[in-house]
Amino acid sequence: MSNLDKYFQKIRKRGHRLTNNRVAIIEILENQHLNFKELQKELNKRGFHNVSSIYNNLDFLVRENIIVELYIGNTKYYDLAAFNPGHDDDNHIHIIDHKTNKINDLVSNEIFDFIKNHPDLKDINPDYIRIIIGKNSNRNN
């Protein structure tokens, strides 16, 4: 079963409708992180023009933990959460190149385990960890 099919099955299993708009959003976000305007542009190419419907479906997909919102600077990006080979549902590490605005996923259970087991967090017991690492391409290495 493909990852896309897993997303679709997760929605159906919870008793929700798998609308064409939801399918399109998931397919578009499968291998990229997009802000609303970028996502809207891609959806427009597929014939989805209703901005309210896009917002409502994004809200639904966030509530269902299908996608997550990622804030970088003053911009909100969307990323698939569940079944994403770049991370698990709750723990994400994203690296942003500020010159190109490219966002990459970093998979490292060692980092998550280190943070979860850090003595300063022993009383917190975090439910999730989301880290954004910024890279300035203008700097010399």
Contacts in CASP RR format, 6 or more apart in sequence:
PFRMAT RR
TARGET T0000
AUTHOR 0000-0000-0000
METHOD contacts of the structure
MODEL  1
MSNLDKYFQKIRKRGHRLTNNRVAIIEILENQHLNFKELQKELNKRGFHN
VSSIYNNLDFLVRENIIVELYIGNTKYYDLAAFNPGHDDDNHIHIIDHKT
NKINDLVSNEIFDFIKNHPDLKDINPDYIRIIIGKNSNRNN
1 9 0 8 1.000
3 30 0 8 1.000
3 83 0 8 1.000
3 84 0 8 1.000
3 85 0 8 1.000
4 26 0 8 1.000
4 27 0 8 1.000
4 30 0 8 1.000
6 82 0 8 1.000
6 83 0 8 1.000
7 26 0 8 1.000
7 66 0 8 1.000
7 80 0 8 1.000
7 82 0 8 1.000
7 83 0 8 1.000
8 18 0 8 1.000
8 23 0 8 1.000
8 26 0 8 1.000
10 64 0 8 1.000
10 66 0 8 1.000
10 82 0 8 1.000
11 17 0 8 1.000
11 18 0 8 1.000
11 22 0 8 1.000
11 64 0 8 1.000
11 66 0 8 1.000
12 18 0 8 1.000
14 64 0 8 1.000
16 60 0 8 1.000
16 64 0 8 1.000
19 57 0 8 1.000
20 48 0 8 1.000
21 43 0 8 1.000
21 48 0 8 1.000
21 53 0 8 1.000
21 54 0 8 1.000
21 57 0 8 1.000
22 57 0 8 1.000
22 60 0 8 1.000
22 61 0 8 1.000
24 43 0 8 1.000
24 46 0 8 1.000
24 48 0 8 1.000
25 39 0 8 1.000
25 43 0 8 1.000
25 54 0 8 1.000
25 57 0 8 1.000
25 58 0 8 1.000
25 61 0 8 1.000
25 67 0 8 1.000
25 78 0 8 1.000
26 61 0 8 1.000
26 66 0 8 1.000
26 67 0 8 1.000
26 80 0 8 1.000
28 34 0 8 1.000
28 39 0 8 1.000
28 42 0 8 1.000
28 43 0 8 1.000
29 39 0 8 1.000
29 67 0 8 1.000
29 78 0 8 1.000
29 79 0 8 1.000
29 80 0 8 1.000
30 80 0 8 1.000
33 70 0 8 1.000
33 77 0 8 1.000
33 78 0 8 1.000
33 79 0 8 1.000
33 94 0 8 1.000
33 103 0 8 1.000
34 42 0 8 1.000
34 77 0 8 1.000
34 78 0 8 1.000
35 75 0 8 1.000
35 76 0 8 1.000
35 77 0 8 1.000
35 78 0 8 1.000
36 54 0 8 1.000
36 58 0 8 1.000
36 76 0 8 1.000
36 78 0 8 1.000
39 54 0 8 1.000
39 58 0 8 1.000
39 78 0 8 1.000
40 51 0 8 1.000
40 54 0 8 1.000
43 49 0 8 1.000
43 54 0 8 1.000
48 54 0 8 1.000
58 67 0 8 1.000
58 78 0 8 1.000
61 67 0 8 1.000
62 68 0 8 1.000
62 69 0 8 1.000
65 81 0 8 1.000
65 82 0 8 1.000
65 89 0 8 1.000
66 80 0 8 1.000
66 81 0 8 1.000
66 82 0 8 1.000
67 78 0 8 1.000
67 79 0 8 1.000
67 80 0 8 1.000
67 81 0 8 1.000
68 78 0 8 1.000
68 79 0 8 1.000
68 80 0 8 1.000
68 81 0 8 1.000
68 92 0 8 1.000
68 130 0 8 1.000
69 76 0 8 1.000
69 77 0 8 1.000
69 78 0 8 1.000
70 76 0 8 1.000
70 77 0 8 1.000
70 78 0 8 1.000
70 79 0 8 1.000
70 92 0 8 1.000
70 94 0 8 1.000
70 103 0 8 1.000
70 130 0 8 1.000
70 132 0 8 1.000
71 77 0 8 1.000
71 132 0 8 1.000
72 94 0 8 1.000
72 96 0 8 1.000
72 103 0 8 1.000
72 132 0 8 1.000
77 103 0 8 1.000
79 92 0 8 1.000
79 94 0 8 1.000
79 103 0 8 1.000
79 105 0 8 1.000
81 87 0 8 1.000
81 89 0 8 1.000
81 90 0 8 1.000
81 92 0 8 1.000
82 89 0 8 1.000
84 105 0 8 1.000
85 107 0 8 1.000
86 105 0 8 1.000
86 106 0 8 1.000
86 107 0 8 1.000
87 93 0 8 1.000
87 105 0 8 1.000
87 107 0 8 1.000
90 127 0 8 1.000
90 128 0 8 1.000
90 129 0 8 1.000
91 112 0 8 1.000
91 128 0 8 1.000
91 129 0 8 1.000
91 130 0 8 1.000
92 105 0 8 1.000
92 129 0 8 1.000
92 130 0 8 1.000
92 131 0 8 1.000
93 105 0 8 1.000
93 106 0 8 1.000
93 107 0 8 1.000
93 108 0 8 1.000
93 111 0 8 1.000
93 130 0 8 1.000
93 131 0 8 1.000
93 133 0 8 1.000
94 103 0 8 1.000
94 104 0 8 1.000
94 105 0 8 1.000
94 106 0 8 1.000
94 130 0 8 1.000
94 131 0 8 1.000
94 132 0 8 1.000
94 133 0 8 1.000
95 103 0 8 1.000
95 104 0 8 1.000
95 105 0 8 1.000
95 106 0 8 1.000
95 132 0 8 1.000
95 133 0 8 1.000
95 134 0 8 1.000
95 135 0 8 1.000
96 102 0 8 1.000
96 103 0 8 1.000
96 132 0 8 1.000
96 133 0 8 1.000
96 134 0 8 1.000
96 135 0 8 1.000
97 103 0 8 1.000
97 104 0 8 1.000
97 134 0 8 1.000
97 135 0 8 1.000
97 137 0 8 1.000
98 134 0 8 1.000
98 135 0 8 1.000
98 136 0 8 1.000
98 137 0 8 1.000
99 136 0 8 1.000
99 137 0 8 1.000
99 138 0 8 1.000
100 137 0 8 1.000
106 133 0 8 1.000
111 131 0 8 1.000
112 129 0 8 1.000
115 121 0 8 1.000
115 126 0 8 1.000
115 129 0 8 1.000
116 125 0 8 1.000
116 126 0 8 1.000
116 129 0 8 1.000
END
